[in-house]
C-alpha cells in the first residue's frame, strides 16, 4: 500500500452557492491523527469567513470555535501554496475581490482537541459565513490520516 492510499477522503460540503452561515458535516477524529480540510472557492461575491469548531457530539450546536492552522493557495492553474499561519477562534477571512478561485487548506490535529483535564472534543466541523447575503460558491473536503493502516478506514462522518 502506498502512503497516498492510506488517507481517507470525505466530502463534507458539496459545491454550493451560499448566502448565509453554512456548516459542513461534522467529522469525528477519534480514529485519526489529523485532518486537512480543503475549501475550494469559486466566485466570492463578498468576503467569506471560515471558522473551525470542536464538539463533544455530532450535533453542530454542541461546539466551540478553536484556533487553527491554515494556508491559502494561489490562483487556479498555479502550484503555489502560502505559508502556514494561525487563525484565531474568529476564523480566517477570504476576500471576495482577490480570493476567487483559490483554496483554503486547514490543518487540525486530533491531539489539539484533547483537554489537559475535563471534556474531550473529538468532533470538528467548519462554518462558512459570507459577509452579507450575497452568494459565495464553495465546497469542502476532509482528508484524514488514519491512526492505523486499514484497507477500509473507519467512518469519520456519522
Order of alpha helices (4+ residues) and beta strands (2+ residues): alpha-beta-beta-beta-beta-beta-beta-beta-beta-beta-beta-beta-beta
